[in-house]
């Protein structure tokens, strides 16, 4: 009898250990977001931004009556989201150009390194994206017959610098990009714009490189970070547009023109053609840091520009990253103007003269909500992680997201078991339900909000001193701090809810039929670009770490 009891006890212990070591399972993910500004488009109007949240460095191209747009994604994977639209206002993501581990390796890359400022074009039945992998192998080209993918492996290019784009002239291609000047730099941020022919059939650069712009509009004024160049031709002129002034509040867009592709280029006397740096920073609901524009001509002959800008909630604090905006382009005396000096970027404006498109199932602008029940065999294309996983960090089983083992968040040598969606509104409510029994102190599963490898938070189930707890940890500049914790009385599913309101967050959980607030009015400015640095926005989603 005693022996039978011992066998039963060992069996139960083994069963308990097996249950305790099971991977965490997430059954739902819900998001609801509201903009801090009140803006309602009237009939015939659209709303800015057209892509809310972390969608910076937009590049746009037209193929017939269709428009395609691609954004930077840095060290997040899958990367380089590709969008489609018929009217320049309503956009649907159709793929990610970087979606296979074999294309690019982000191992060791920080969140704001890797793929910067892509450019998308189309020629002779093929789509081209030219891009830079910062701290990887440099500049490259990928191609696709279908913009939804698959995209090719990279063709690496030999020149240094960032932000390449392709200008097509007949059957010849030229790449223009930011490089070091043809002289010792005169000051910090002194860069130049160069052009060189690209043999698209052979996939290699040919001929000489020519410096087109040295420094910027007026080198005597020490302009900084001339970048993001694009060339197009109109009425016998070659127009070169570029960003100038850096990506923060001094950001701007400038334009030059020339009768010859290789110059000389003359700057527009009315530069910049887009900026918000000369406006009162105390204005209500400001849009700031505007620049990195690309112009596109519609099939009706009108000109429009996509560009990036930000919506701070306080000072220069914004957690949701740089966003994609749209404005019409007017031509004055042979020069394009996106926004006259002194004018604020509007939240609503008259829509392009294009066939009206029905709003997409998943909106990208305005106030919206969605729920992901993990119904398919893999995650939707809007889900991203950090760095390139050589082995999967998740799988889906019976409508549940199951997180496998991964590196600790912030460990640059590995990939965390973290999949997330962009926080697209300053006012947002994010919720998920998780089942997990930690097997050792320090193990955790729940929601993470991540801006960088050093600035992030964790809210969920963990074990402290041998006891299961719900806890909130924050990491600011890599220093982790336990903000609050509470015991979990019984095993079972726990629903976690994060409520973001500008620069603060509140954290509530439901377990055993009771709902409690773990912490409120938590200062979340450490998730802003102002505090964390870099070029990305906050991602929020399921995260787990098991030893």
C-alpha positions as CSV (number, residue, x, y, z in Angstrom):
1,X,0.0,0.0,0.0
2,X,2.8,2.4,0.9
3,X,4.7,1.4,-2.3
4,X,1.5,2.1,-4.4
5,X,1.1,5.5,-2.7
6,X,4.8,6.4,-3.4
7,X,4.4,5.4,-7.1
8,X,1.3,7.5,-7.4
9,X,3.0,10.5,-5.7
10,X,5.9,10.2,-8.1
11,X,3.6,10.0,-11.1
12,X,1.7,13.0,-9.9
13,X,4.9,14.9,-9.3
14,X,6.1,14.0,-12.8
15,X,2.8,15.1,-14.3
16,X,3.0,18.3,-12.4
17,X,6.5,19.0,-13.6
18,X,5.5,18.2,-17.1
19,X,2.6,20.7,-16.8
20,X,4.8,23.3,-15.3
21,X,7.3,23.2,-18.1
22,X,4.7,23.5,-20.8
23,X,5.1,26.4,-23.2
24,X,2.9,29.5,-22.6
25,X,-0.3,29.7,-24.6
26,X,-2.1,32.9,-25.7
27,X,-5.7,32.6,-26.8
28,X,-6.6,36.1,-28.0
29,X,-5.0,39.5,-28.8
30,X,-7.1,42.6,-29.0
31,X,-6.2,46.2,-29.9
32,X,-8.3,49.3,-29.7
33,X,-6.8,52.7,-30.5
34,X,-8.0,56.4,-30.5
35,X,-6.1,59.4,-31.8
36,X,-5.4,62.2,-29.4
37,X,-6.5,64.8,-31.9
38,X,-10.1,65.1,-32.9
39,X,-10.3,65.0,-36.7
40,X,-13.3,63.9,-38.8
41,X,-12.9,64.0,-42.6
42,X,-15.8,65.5,-44.4
43,X,-17.2,64.0,-47.6
44,X,-14.4,63.9,-50.2
45,X,-11.6,64.3,-47.6
46,X,-9.0,61.9,-46.1
47,X,-7.3,61.8,-42.8
48,X,-3.6,62.1,-41.9
49,X,-1.6,60.1,-41.2
50,X,-2.5,57.5,-43.8
51,X,-0.4,54.9,-42.0
52,X,-0.6,55.4,-38.3
53,X,2.2,54.4,-36.0
54,X,5.7,53.0,-36.8
55,X,5.7,53.3,-40.6
56,X,8.6,55.6,-41.4
57,X,10.5,56.5,-44.6
58,X,7.7,55.8,-47.1
59,X,8.6,55.2,-50.7
60,X,5.7,55.2,-53.2
61,X,5.4,54.2,-56.9
62,X,2.5,54.0,-59.4
63,X,2.0,51.1,-61.9
64,X,-0.9,51.9,-64.1
65,X,-3.8,52.6,-61.7
66,X,-2.2,50.9,-58.7
67,X,0.0,52.4,-56.0
68,X,2.6,50.6,-54.0
69,X,4.3,51.8,-50.9
70,X,7.1,50.4,-48.7
71,X,8.5,51.4,-45.3
72,X,11.6,51.0,-43.2
73,X,11.6,48.3,-40.6
74,X,15.1,48.3,-39.2
75,X,16.0,45.1,-37.3
76,X,12.4,43.8,-37.0
77,X,11.4,40.7,-38.9
78,X,9.6,40.1,-41.2
79,X,10.7,43.4,-42.7
80,X,10.0,46.1,-45.3
81,X,6.2,46.0,-45.3
82,X,4.6,46.4,-48.7
83,X,1.3,48.2,-49.2
84,X,-1.2,48.6,-52.1
85,X,-3.8,51.3,-52.8
86,X,-5.9,52.5,-55.6
87,X,-6.5,56.0,-54.2
88,X,-3.4,56.9,-52.2
89,X,-5.6,57.1,-49.0
90,X,-6.7,53.5,-48.2
91,X,-3.8,51.1,-47.9
92,X,-3.7,47.3,-47.4
93,X,-0.5,45.5,-46.5
94,X,0.1,42.8,-49.1
95,X,3.4,41.4,-47.9
96,X,6.8,41.8,-46.4
97,X,9.7,42.0,-48.8
98,X,12.1,40.5,-46.2
99,X,10.3,37.3,-45.0
100,X,12.9,34.5,-45.1
101,X,15.8,34.1,-42.7
102,X,18.1,33.5,-45.7
103,X,17.5,36.9,-47.3
104,X,19.2,39.0,-44.5
105,X,20.8,38.2,-41.2
106,X,20.1,40.6,-38.4
107,X,22.1,38.7,-35.8
108,X,23.5,41.1,-33.3
109,X,21.7,44.1,-34.8
110,X,20.1,46.6,-32.5
111,X,16.4,47.5,-33.1
112,X,17.4,50.7,-34.9
113,X,20.0,49.2,-37.1
114,X,19.6,47.0,-40.3
115,X,17.2,48.0,-43.1
116,X,16.9,51.8,-43.6
117,X,14.8,53.8,-46.1
118,X,13.8,51.4,-48.9
119,X,12.9,52.6,-52.4
120,X,10.4,50.8,-54.6
121,X,10.1,51.1,-58.4
122,X,8.8,49.1,-61.4
123,X,10.4,48.4,-64.7
124,X,9.6,45.9,-67.5
125,X,7.4,43.6,-65.5
126,X,9.6,43.6,-62.4
127,X,9.4,45.4,-59.1
128,X,12.7,46.6,-57.5
129,X,13.5,47.6,-53.9
130,X,16.9,49.1,-53.3
131,X,17.8,49.5,-49.7
132,X,20.6,49.6,-47.1
133,X,21.3,47.1,-44.3
134,X,23.1,49.2,-41.8
135,X,25.8,47.3,-39.9
136,X,25.0,44.3,-42.1
137,X,26.5,44.2,-45.7
138,X,25.5,47.6,-46.9
139,X,23.4,48.4,-50.0
140,X,21.4,45.9,-52.0
141,X,18.7,45.3,-54.5
142,X,15.9,42.8,-54.3
143,X,13.3,42.1,-57.1
144,X,9.8,40.5,-57.5
145,X,7.4,39.9,-60.2
146,X,4.5,40.3,-57.7
147,X,4.9,43.1,-55.1
148,X,3.2,40.8,-52.6
149,X,6.3,38.5,-53.0
150,X,8.2,36.4,-52.9
151,X,11.1,38.9,-53.2
152,X,14.6,37.7,-54.3
153,X,17.7,37.3,-52.2
154,X,19.8,40.5,-52.1
155,X,22.1,41.6,-54.9
156,X,24.8,43.4,-52.9
157,X,26.1,46.7,-54.3
158,X,29.7,48.0,-53.8
159,X,29.2,51.6,-52.8
160,X,29.0,53.0,-49.2
161,X,26.3,55.2,-47.7
162,X,22.6,54.9,-47.2
163,X,19.2,55.6,-48.8
164,X,19.6,54.4,-52.4
165,X,16.9,54.9,-54.9
166,X,16.5,54.0,-58.6
167,X,15.8,56.5,-61.4
168,X,14.7,54.8,-64.6
169,X,15.3,56.6,-67.9
170,X,14.1,54.5,-70.8
171,X,15.8,51.1,-70.4
172,X,18.7,52.4,-68.2
173,X,18.8,52.6,-64.5
174,X,20.7,55.0,-62.2
175,X,21.1,54.7,-58.4
176,X,21.2,57.9,-56.4
177,X,22.2,57.8,-52.7
178,X,23.8,59.4,-49.7
179,X,27.6,59.0,-49.5
180,X,30.6,60.7,-48.0
181,X,31.5,64.0,-49.8
182,X,34.4,64.1,-52.3
183,X,36.4,66.0,-49.7
184,X,37.2,65.6,-46.0
185,X,34.0,66.4,-44.1
186,X,33.8,70.0,-43.0
187,X,31.5,69.3,-40.0
188,X,29.4,66.6,-38.3
189,X,26.6,65.6,-40.6
190,X,28.3,66.8,-43.8
191,X,27.2,64.3,-46.4
192,X,26.7,64.3,-50.2
193,X,24.4,62.9,-52.9
194,X,25.9,60.8,-55.7
195,X,24.6,59.0,-58.8
196,X,25.9,56.0,-60.7
197,X,24.5,53.8,-63.5
198,X,23.1,50.4,-62.5
199,X,23.2,47.6,-65.0
200,X,19.9,45.9,-64.0
201,X,20.3,43.0,-66.3
202,X,23.7,42.1,-64.9
203,X,22.9,43.3,-61.3
204,X,26.0,45.5,-61.0
205,X,27.1,49.1,-60.9
206,X,28.8,50.4,-64.1
207,X,30.6,53.6,-65.1
208,X,31.7,56.5,-62.9
209,X,30.1,57.9,-59.8
210,X,29.2,61.6,-59.9
211,X,28.6,63.8,-56.9
212,X,25.5,65.8,-57.4
213,X,25.0,67.7,-54.1
214,X,27.7,68.6,-51.6
215,X,26.3,69.1,-48.1
216,X,22.8,70.4,-49.0
217,X,21.1,73.5,-50.2
218,X,23.8,75.9,-49.0
219,X,27.0,74.3,-47.7
220,X,28.1,77.7,-46.2
221,X,25.3,77.2,-43.6
222,X,26.5,73.7,-42.7
223,X,23.4,71.8,-43.6
224,X,23.3,68.3,-42.1
225,X,22.3,64.8,-43.2
226,X,21.3,65.3,-46.8
227,X,19.6,61.9,-47.4
228,X,16.7,60.0,-48.9
229,X,17.3,61.3,-52.4
230,X,14.9,60.7,-55.4
231,X,15.2,61.8,-59.0
232,X,12.4,62.3,-61.5
233,X,12.1,64.2,-64.8
234,X,9.5,66.7,-65.7
235,X,9.3,69.4,-68.5
236,X,12.9,69.0,-69.5
237,X,14.3,69.2,-66.0
238,X,15.7,66.5,-63.7
239,X,14.4,67.2,-60.2
240,X,16.3,65.8,-57.2
241,X,14.4,65.9,-53.9
242,X,16.0,64.9,-50.6
243,X,15.6,65.2,-46.8
244,X,17.8,67.7,-44.9
245,X,18.3,68.6,-41.3
246,X,18.2,65.2,-39.6
247,X,15.1,63.1,-38.6
248,X,14.0,65.2,-35.5
249,X,12.4,68.5,-35.2
250,X,14.7,70.2,-37.8
251,X,13.7,67.7,-40.5
252,X,12.8,69.1,-43.9
253,X,12.5,68.3,-47.6
254,X,14.4,70.2,-50.2
255,X,14.5,70.2,-54.0
256,X,17.1,70.9,-56.8
257,X,16.9,70.8,-60.5
258,X,19.2,70.4,-63.6
259,X,19.0,70.2,-67.3
260,X,21.3,67.2,-67.2
261,X,21.1,64.0,-65.1
262,X,24.6,64.5,-63.7
263,X,24.2,68.2,-63.0
264,X,24.9,70.8,-62.1
265,X,21.9,71.0,-59.8
266,X,20.5,74.3,-58.6
267,X,18.6,74.6,-55.4
268,X,15.1,76.1,-55.2
269,X,15.2,79.6,-53.8
270,X,12.1,78.8,-51.7
271,X,13.6,75.7,-50.0
272,X,12.5,73.8,-48.0
273,X,9.4,72.6,-49.8
274,X,8.2,70.9,-46.6
275,X,9.1,71.4,-42.9
276,X,7.4,72.2,-39.6
277,X,10.5,73.4,-37.8
278,X,9.6,77.1,-38.0
279,X,6.2,76.7,-36.2
280,X,5.4,77.4,-32.6
281,X,6.2,74.1,-30.7
282,X,3.5,74.9,-28.2
283,X,0.7,74.7,-30.8
284,X,-2.1,72.2,-30.0
285,X,-1.7,68.7,-31.4
286,X,1.4,69.4,-33.3
287,X,2.7,67.4,-36.2
288,X,6.5,67.7,-36.3
289,X,9.7,66.3,-37.8
290,X,8.3,66.2,-41.4
291,X,10.5,65.1,-44.3
292,X,11.8,62.2,-46.2
293,X,9.2,62.7,-49.0
294,X,8.7,61.1,-52.4
295,X,6.6,62.6,-55.1
296,X,4.3,60.6,-57.4
297,X,2.2,61.6,-60.3
298,X,-1.3,60.1,-60.6
299,X,-2.9,58.9,-63.8
300,X,-5.0,62.1,-63.8
301,X,-1.8,64.2,-63.9
302,X,-1.9,65.4,-60.3
303,X,1.2,65.3,-58.1
304,X,1.2,64.0,-54.5
305,X,3.8,63.4,-51.8
306,X,4.1,60.7,-49.2
307,X,6.4,61.6,-46.3
308,X,7.1,60.9,-42.6
309,X,6.2,63.0,-39.6
310,X,5.4,62.5,-35.9
311,X,2.6,63.4,-33.5
312,X,4.1,64.0,-30.0
313,X,1.9,63.8,-27.0
314,X,4.1,66.2,-25.0
315,X,7.2,68.2,-26.1
316,X,9.1,65.9,-28.4
317,X,7.8,62.7,-26.7
318,X,6.1,60.2,-28.9
319,X,6.0,56.4,-28.4
320,X,4.4,55.3,-31.6
321,X,7.2,56.1,-34.0
322,X,7.4,58.0,-37.2
323,X,4.3,57.8,-39.4
324,X,3.3,58.1,-43.1
325,X,1.5,61.2,-44.2
326,X,0.1,62.4,-47.6
327,X,-0.2,65.9,-49.1
328,X,-0.8,67.3,-52.6
329,X,2.0,68.9,-54.5
330,X,1.6,72.2,-56.2
331,X,3.9,73.6,-59.0
332,X,5.0,77.2,-58.9
333,X,7.3,78.6,-61.6
334,X,8.6,75.1,-62.4
335,X,9.2,74.1,-58.8
336,X,7.2,71.6,-56.6
337,X,5.9,72.7,-53.2
338,X,4.4,70.2,-50.7
339,X,3.5,72.8,-48.0
340,X,4.0,76.5,-48.0
341,X,6.2,77.9,-45.2
342,X,4.4,78.6,-42.0
343,X,1.5,76.2,-42.7
344,X,0.7,73.3,-40.4
345,X,0.3,69.8,-41.8
346,X,-3.5,69.2,-41.9
347,X,-5.2,66.3,-40.2
348,X,-7.8,66.3,-43.0
349,X,-7.6,67.4,-46.6
350,X,-9.3,67.0,-50.0
351,X,-8.7,63.5,-51.3
352,X,-6.9,62.8,-54.5
353,X,-8.9,62.8,-57.7
354,X,-8.9,59.1,-58.0
355,X,-11.6,56.4,-58.0
356,X,-12.9,56.0,-54.5
357,X,-11.7,52.9,-52.7
358,X,-13.6,51.0,-50.0
359,X,-11.9,51.1,-46.6
360,X,-9.7,48.1,-46.0
361,X,-10.8,45.3,-43.5
362,X,-7.9,46.4,-41.3
363,X,-7.7,50.2,-41.2
364,X,-4.4,52.0,-41.1
365,X,-5.7,55.5,-40.3
366,X,-8.0,57.1,-37.8
367,X,-9.5,55.3,-34.8
368,X,-9.9,51.5,-35.2
369,X,-9.9,48.2,-33.3
370,X,-9.1,44.5,-34.2
371,X,-9.0,41.1,-32.6
372,X,-6.6,38.3,-33.6
373,X,-7.9,34.8,-32.5
374,X,-4.9,33.0,-34.1
375,X,-7.2,31.1,-36.4
376,X,-4.7,30.4,-39.2
377,X,-1.7,28.2,-39.4
378,X,0.6,31.2,-39.1
379,X,0.5,34.8,-37.9
380,X,-0.9,37.6,-40.0
381,X,1.8,39.6,-41.9
382,X,1.3,42.6,-39.5
383,X,3.0,40.6,-36.7
384,X,6.8,41.2,-36.3
385,X,9.6,40.2,-34.0
386,X,13.1,41.3,-33.2
387,X,16.0,40.2,-35.4
388,X,16.0,37.2,-37.8
389,X,14.9,33.9,-36.2
390,X,17.0,31.0,-37.5
391,X,14.4,28.7,-35.9
392,X,10.8,29.6,-35.2
393,X,10.0,31.3,-31.9
394,X,6.3,30.4,-32.0
395,X,3.7,28.1,-33.5
396,X,-0.1,28.1,-33.6
397,X,-2.1,25.2,-32.1
398,X,-5.9,25.0,-31.8
399,X,-6.4,28.8,-32.1
400,X,-3.7,29.5,-29.6
401,X,-0.4,31.2,-30.0
402,X,2.3,29.1,-28.4
403,X,5.7,30.7,-27.7
404,X,8.7,28.5,-27.9
405,X,12.0,29.1,-26.2
406,X,14.0,32.2,-27.1
407,X,16.6,34.7,-25.8
408,X,15.9,37.1,-23.0
409,X,14.7,40.5,-24.2
410,X,17.6,42.8,-24.7
411,X,20.1,39.9,-25.5
412,X,21.6,41.0,-28.8
413,X,23.1,37.5,-29.4
414,X,19.7,35.9,-29.8
415,X,16.1,36.3,-30.8
416,X,13.4,36.7,-28.0
417,X,10.2,34.7,-28.1
418,X,8.3,37.9,-28.8
419,X,5.8,38.6,-31.5
420,X,4.1,41.9,-31.6
421,X,2.0,44.5,-33.4
422,X,2.8,48.2,-33.7
423,X,1.3,50.6,-31.2
424,X,-0.5,52.8,-33.7
425,X,-2.2,55.3,-31.3
426,X,-1.1,57.2,-28.2
427,X,-4.4,56.2,-26.6
428,X,-4.7,52.4,-26.9
429,X,-6.0,49.4,-25.0
430,X,-4.2,46.1,-25.6
431,X,-5.3,42.8,-24.1
432,X,-4.4,39.1,-24.3
433,X,-5.2,35.9,-22.3
434,X,-2.3,33.7,-21.3
435,X,-1.9,30.3,-19.6
436,X,1.5,29.6,-18.1
437,X,2.9,28.0,-15.0
438,X,6.5,29.2,-14.4
439,X,8.9,26.4,-13.5
440,X,11.7,28.5,-12.1
441,X,12.2,32.0,-10.7
442,X,12.6,34.5,-13.4
443,X,10.6,32.7,-16.1
444,X,7.8,34.8,-17.5
445,X,5.1,35.0,-20.0
446,X,2.7,37.9,-20.8
447,X,2.7,41.2,-22.7
448,X,5.9,43.1,-23.5
449,X,6.0,46.7,-24.9
450,X,9.4,47.2,-26.6
451,X,10.9,50.3,-28.1
452,X,14.6,49.2,-28.1
453,X,16.8,46.4,-26.7
454,X,17.3,48.5,-23.6
455,X,13.9,50.3,-23.2
456,X,11.0,47.9,-22.8
457,X,8.5,46.6,-20.2
458,X,7.1,43.2,-19.2
459,X,3.6,42.7,-17.7
460,X,2.5,39.1,-17.0
461,X,3.0,35.9,-15.1
462,X,6.4,35.1,-13.5
463,X,7.7,33.4,-10.4
464,X,9.3,35.2,-7.4
465,X,10.8,33.4,-4.5
466,X,9.2,30.2,-5.6
467,X,5.7,31.7,-5.9
468,X,3.7,32.5,-9.0
469,X,3.0,36.2,-9.4
470,X,1.7,38.7,-11.8
471,X,4.3,41.4,-12.2
472,X,5.3,44.6,-14.0
473,X,9.0,45.2,-14.9
474,X,10.4,48.1,-16.7
475,X,13.8,48.4,-18.4
476,X,15.2,51.9,-19.0
477,X,18.6,52.1,-20.6
478,X,19.0,48.4,-19.7
479,X,18.3,48.8,-16.0
480,X,15.4,46.5,-15.0
481,X,13.1,47.5,-12.2
482,X,10.2,45.6,-10.5
483,X,7.4,48.2,-10.5
484,X,4.7,46.1,-8.9
485,X,3.7,42.5,-8.2
486,X,0.8,40.5,-6.7
487,X,0.4,36.8,-5.9
488,X,-1.7,34.6,-8.2
489,X,-3.9,32.5,-5.9
490,X,-4.7,29.7,-8.4
491,X,-3.5,28.3,-11.7
492,X,-5.5,29.1,-14.7
493,X,-5.8,31.7,-17.5
494,X,-4.9,35.3,-16.8
495,X,-6.2,38.1,-19.0
496,X,-3.7,41.0,-19.2
497,X,-4.7,44.5,-20.2
498,X,-2.5,47.5,-20.9
499,X,-4.0,51.0,-21.3
500,X,-1.8,53.6,-22.8
501,X,-2.8,57.3,-22.5
502,X,-0.1,59.5,-24.1
503,X,2.9,59.1,-21.8
504,X,1.3,57.0,-19.1
505,X,0.2,53.4,-18.9
506,X,-2.1,51.4,-16.6
507,X,-1.9,47.6,-16.1
508,X,-4.9,45.4,-15.1
509,X,-5.3,41.7,-14.9
510,X,-8.2,39.2,-14.5
511,X,-7.7,35.9,-12.8
512,X,-10.0,33.6,-11.0
513,X,-13.0,35.7,-11.9
514,X,-11.7,38.9,-10.3
515,X,-10.3,41.9,-12.1
516,X,-7.6,44.0,-10.4
517,X,-5.3,46.9,-11.3
518,X,-1.7,46.1,-10.7
519,X,-0.4,49.6,-11.5
520,X,-1.7,52.9,-12.9
521,X,-0.3,56.2,-14.0
522,X,3.1,54.5,-14.8
523,X,5.4,57.0,-16.6
524,X,5.9,55.4,-20.1
525,X,8.0,58.1,-21.6
526,X,11.0,55.7,-21.5
527,X,9.3,54.0,-24.5
528,X,9.5,57.3,-26.5
529,X,12.1,58.0,-29.2
530,X,13.1,61.1,-27.2
531,X,14.2,58.9,-24.2
532,X,15.2,55.6,-25.9
533,X,16.7,57.1,-29.1
534,X,16.7,55.3,-32.4
535,X,14.3,55.4,-35.3
536,X,11.5,52.8,-34.4
537,X,8.2,52.9,-32.5
538,X,6.9,50.8,-29.7
539,X,5.8,47.2,-30.4
540,X,3.4,45.4,-28.0
541,X,2.7,41.7,-28.0
542,X,3.1,38.3,-26.3
543,X,6.5,37.5,-24.9
544,X,7.9,34.6,-23.0
545,X,11.2,33.6,-21.4
546,X,11.9,30.2,-20.0
547,X,15.2,28.8,-18.7
